[in-house]
Amino acid sequence: AREGNGTAAARDESQYSPAVLLRNIQAGLVDFYAGETGEACKRVCAAQHLDCDARWFNQTNRCDALLAAFPTSKAGVPFKECSDQFYGGDLPAHQMAQDKLLVNRANAHFPSTCNGRSEHSRRLCPCVYRYPNERATFHTVFSVESKQYFEWQSRYNVFWHKQVGQPGKITRLLSMGGAWPNDTHPHPVGDHLMKEVPTHVAPKYDPRIDQYTAYNKPLAITHWLQNTKVEEDVIIINDPDCAYVGKIETPVEEGEPIANQGYYTFKDPNSVEMQIAKHYCRGACKHFDPIAVPVIIHRRDLERLAPLWLKYTEDIRKDREGPNQWPIEWNDNRYTTNRIEWVAEMFGYVIAAAHLDLRHEIADLQMVPSVQRRLDPSVPIIHFHVRMETADHKTWQKGQERAGQEFPWPIAPGTDEVTARMLVALHDAFTALGNTERFTKGLWDSYNGEWENPEQARRMLLSAAGFDGRAADALLALPPSA
């Protein structure tokens, strides 16, 4: 069993009572199926042309249900009991390696999930009929600043989105200009990629208040939702270092977001992660979901969550100094890999979701080179935030100079599948798009430096956007944030 955090906002549990279950079974609206070893319930139900509904796990997470589904051991001996010593999103199940029936002993805190699976378990799955949501619409967003570091990632993200046929739109959320909250006006034109990359320009967080650039992610999402008519139902939040290698087509409903499992957990009540979450939620939260990108969330949920995400990020960062300064352990690698100095924005999201009692279904949505080595066709994203190495010991990482233009090629035989697939994605994008005008003209001082906007730079932006002559002069007469 492994940890998984479940699905759905708080609802009336009487809708999922035994009496309602019986009526739904009689009406053919719900049924239960035993999966094969290693199968997630999502796939088990899909094979029956049904959908997994995690809210029925409260009825399947019982020994009598498991005994009915799996009456005998592998040797044909009737089971007489179940073990309640384990918990996790991949339970309840028949654990084949130990040949035991396992119920989830902590379903309230670590709920059973539709996407949870173990290579050694057969799951008992609640499958329901739902009217097909054929009208669901999708919109992918990622947040960047105007840096050469993000330039190739932005262009390649749009290419990969089109290459795999990902449904819906994609928008780059560009934090440029302004100084939020005192100057709420973003740059009036944006940068040179505006014509090539679909973009929404949002104000930057004022670095004079705090130079923590991760503020810009929840701020840009909030600004986009509040200042643009976003019509799509399903929003996919990605990072710029995430490559589409497959489609995300899950039509999530309101109150039922899905996310990848983060590299941290909240299962230890004394862990630094749990200390941080409880401290800033101040008793208002029942649970915390250890999520990572991509996040698949309904637009109306994100409209509620995004401002809180920014607020909690600010609350955490304010305590970097002063009378409520963080305990030393919260920012020390000897005690945690999640140093709060950098991951405040991540905790801001987790606490905002918990504040709204918004539970995430945990799913396998990303592969990481060097962490996963076998390519899984069902996983739609490669998150290339780590150093990659080929079989002939050539290395690549996104932070190196000319990372979008220079990478190991051809791929050495024996290179692991995930690394090889990522290199193919880089090669495809570079071959199709080539160098960028900004890169070849060297208009940045450094790879990670941000392009400031003096008058000359603003005139170049205006020219690139089609504003010349008097129109440019008129716009240049305005202050940069006007």
ChimeraX attribute file (.defattr): number of C-alpha atoms within 10 A of each C-alpha:
attribute: neighborCount
match mode: 1-to-1
recipient: residues
	/A:1	20
	/A:2	13
	/A:3	23
	/A:4	30
	/A:5	29
	/A:6	30
	/A:7	23
	/A:8	19
	/A:9	18
	/A:10	11
	/A:11	10
	/A:12	8
	/A:13	10
	/A:14	9
	/A:15	12
	/A:16	17
	/A:17	13
	/A:18	13
	/A:19	10
	/A:20	12
	/A:21	17
	/A:22	14
	/A:23	12
	/A:24	16
	/A:25	13
	/A:26	11
	/A:27	9
	/A:28	11
	/A:29	15
	/A:30	21
	/A:31	18
	/A:32	18
	/A:33	15
	/A:34	19
	/A:35	21
	/A:36	15
	/A:37	17
	/A:38	16
	/A:39	20
	/A:40	25
	/A:41	29
	/A:42	23
	/A:43	17
	/A:44	24
	/A:45	24
	/A:46	13
	/A:47	11
	/A:48	13
	/A:49	12
	/A:50	21
	/A:51	23
	/A:52	26
	/A:53	21
	/A:54	23
	/A:55	20
	/A:56	22
	/A:57	22
	/A:58	19
	/A:59	14
	/A:60	23
	/A:61	21
	/A:62	17
	/A:63	18
	/A:64	15
	/A:65	16
	/A:66	23
	/A:67	17
	/A:68	10
	/A:69	18
	/A:70	20
	/A:71	15
	/A:72	16
	/A:73	15
	/A:74	11
	/A:75	7
	/A:76	8
	/A:77	9
	/A:78	12
	/A:79	16
	/A:80	12
	/A:81	13
	/A:82	17
	/A:83	12
	/A:84	15
	/A:85	10
	/A:86	15
	/A:87	22
	/A:88	24
	/A:89	26
	/A:90	30
	/A:91	35
	/A:92	32
	/A:93	29
	/A:94	26
	/A:95	19
	/A:96	17
	/A:97	10
	/A:98	9
	/A:99	15
	/A:100	19
	/A:101	27
	/A:102	26
	/A:103	26
	/A:104	26
	/A:105	19
	/A:106	15
	/A:107	21
	/A:108	13
	/A:109	19
	/A:110	23
	/A:111	28
	/A:112	33
	/A:113	31
	/A:114	31
	/A:115	22
	/A:116	27
	/A:117	27
	/A:118	19
	/A:119	15
	/A:120	18
	/A:121	27
	/A:122	25
	/A:123	31
	/A:124	26
	/A:125	31
	/A:126	26
	/A:127	25
	/A:128	23
	/A:129	17
	/A:130	13
	/A:131	8
	/A:132	10
	/A:133	11
	/A:134	7
	/A:135	9
	/A:136	16
	/A:137	17
	/A:138	24
	/A:139	20
	/A:140	23
	/A:141	20
	/A:142	23
	/A:143	25
	/A:144	23
	/A:145	23
	/A:146	21
	/A:147	18
	/A:148	24
	/A:149	23
	/A:150	21
	/A:151	20
	/A:152	24
	/A:153	22
	/A:154	26
	/A:155	21
	/A:156	26
	/A:157	24
	/A:158	21
	/A:159	21
	/A:160	20
	/A:161	20
	/A:162	15
	/A:163	16
	/A:164	14
	/A:165	14
	/A:166	20
	/A:167	16
	/A:168	16
	/A:169	16
	/A:170	21
	/A:171	18
	/A:172	24
	/A:173	24
	/A:174	28
	/A:175	25
	/A:176	29
	/A:177	27
	/A:178	21
	/A:179	18
	/A:180	18
	/A:181	13
	/A:182	9
	/A:183	15
	/A:184	18
	/A:185	19
	/A:186	23
	/A:187	22
	/A:188	20
	/A:189	20
	/A:190	23
	/A:191	25
	/A:192	19
	/A:193	20
	/A:194	17
	/A:195	10
	/A:196	10
	/A:197	17
	/A:198	16
	/A:199	21
	/A:200	22
	/A:201	24
	/A:202	30
	/A:203	23
	/A:204	26
	/A:205	27
	/A:206	20
	/A:207	12
	/A:208	7
	/A:209	11
	/A:210	12
	/A:211	10
	/A:212	16
	/A:213	16
	/A:214	18
	/A:215	24
	/A:216	26
	/A:217	25
	/A:218	23
	/A:219	24
	/A:220	27
	/A:221	25
	/A:222	21
	/A:223	21
	/A:224	21
	/A:225	16
	/A:226	11
	/A:227	11
	/A:228	9
	/A:229	8
	/A:230	12
	/A:231	11
	/A:232	16
	/A:233	19
	/A:234	26
	/A:235	27
	/A:236	22
	/A:237	20
	/A:238	21
	/A:239	22
	/A:240	22
	/A:241	19
	/A:242	23
	/A:243	25
	/A:244	27
	/A:245	23
	/A:246	19
	/A:247	16
	/A:248	21
	/A:249	15
	/A:250	14
	/A:251	21
	/A:252	18
	/A:253	19
	/A:254	17
	/A:255	21
	/A:256	19
	/A:257	27
	/A:258	30
	/A:259	25
	/A:260	20
	/A:261	23
	/A:262	13
	/A:263	10
	/A:264	14
	/A:265	17
	/A:266	19
	/A:267	14
	/A:268	10
	/A:269	10
	/A:270	9
	/A:271	14
	/A:272	21
	/A:273	23
	/A:274	16
	/A:275	14
	/A:276	18
	/A:277	21
	/A:278	18
	/A:279	10
	/A:280	18
	/A:281	18
	/A:282	9
	/A:283	10
	/A:284	13
	/A:285	18
	/A:286	13
	/A:287	22
	/A:288	28
	/A:289	27
	/A:290	24
	/A:291	25
	/A:292	22
	/A:293	19
	/A:294	26
	/A:295	22
	/A:296	29
	/A:297	25
	/A:298	22
	/A:299	22
	/A:300	15
	/A:301	21
	/A:302	23
	/A:303	15
	/A:304	14
	/A:305	23
	/A:306	22
	/A:307	18
	/A:308	21
	/A:309	28
	/A:310	23
	/A:311	19
	/A:312	22
	/A:313	24
	/A:314	17
	/A:315	14
	/A:316	22
	/A:317	22
	/A:318	15
	/A:319	13
	/A:320	15
	/A:321	9
	/A:322	8
	/A:323	7
	/A:324	9
	/A:325	12
	/A:326	18
	/A:327	12
	/A:328	9
	/A:329	13
	/A:330	20
	/A:331	19
	/A:332	14
	/A:333	10
	/A:334	9
	/A:335	13
	/A:336	15
	/A:337	15
	/A:338	19
	/A:339	18
	/A:340	22
	/A:341	15
	/A:342	14
	/A:343	16
	/A:344	22
	/A:345	26
	/A:346	20
	/A:347	24
	/A:348	27
	/A:349	25
	/A:350	24
	/A:351	28
	/A:352	25
	/A:353	26
	/A:354	22
	/A:355	20
	/A:356	18
	/A:357	18
	/A:358	26
	/A:359	24
	/A:360	29
	/A:361	28
	/A:362	29
	/A:363	25
	/A:364	18
	/A:365	23
	/A:366	25
	/A:367	25
	/A:368	19
	/A:369	24
	/A:370	17
	/A:371	11
	/A:372	15
	/A:373	15
	/A:374	13
	/A:375	16
	/A:376	14
	/A:377	9
	/A:378	13
	/A:379	17
	/A:380	21
	/A:381	24
	/A:382	24
	/A:383	20
	/A:384	23
	/A:385	15
	/A:386	15
	/A:387	14
	/A:388	24
	/A:389	18
	/A:390	20
	/A:391	14
	/A:392	12
	/A:393	11
	/A:394	13
	/A:395	12
	/A:396	19
	/A:397	15
	/A:398	19
	/A:399	15
	/A:400	13
	/A:401	14
	/A:402	15
	/A:403	16
	/A:404	23
	/A:405	15
	/A:406	13
	/A:407	19
	/A:408	19
	/A:409	13
	/A:410	10
	/A:411	17
	/A:412	14
	/A:413	10
	/A:414	10
	/A:415	16
	/A:416	19
	/A:417	16
	/A:418	22
	/A:419	28
	/A:420	25
	/A:421	17
	/A:422	22
	/A:423	20
	/A:424	16
	/A:425	20
	/A:426	24
	/A:427	20
	/A:428	16
	/A:429	22
	/A:430	19
	/A:431	11
	/A:432	11
	/A:433	13
	/A:434	13
	/A:435	14
	/A:436	17
	/A:437	11
	/A:438	14
	/A:439	14
	/A:440	8
	/A:441	8
	/A:442	12
	/A:443	12
	/A:444	17
	/A:445	12
	/A:446	13
	/A:447	18
	/A:448	15
	/A:449	12
	/A:450	16
	/A:451	17
	/A:452	14
	/A:453	17
	/A:454	9
	/A:455	13
	/A:456	10
	/A:457	14
	/A:458	21
	/A:459	19
	/A:460	17
	/A:461	21
	/A:462	23
	/A:463	16
	/A:464	17
	/A:465	17
	/A:466	11
	/A:467	17
	/A:468	15
	/A:469	10
	/A:470	9
	/A:471	12
	/A:472	18
	/A:473	13
	/A:474	11
	/A:475	18
	/A:476	16
	/A:477	10
	/A:478	10
	/A:479	10
	/A:480	18
	/A:481	15
	/A:482	15
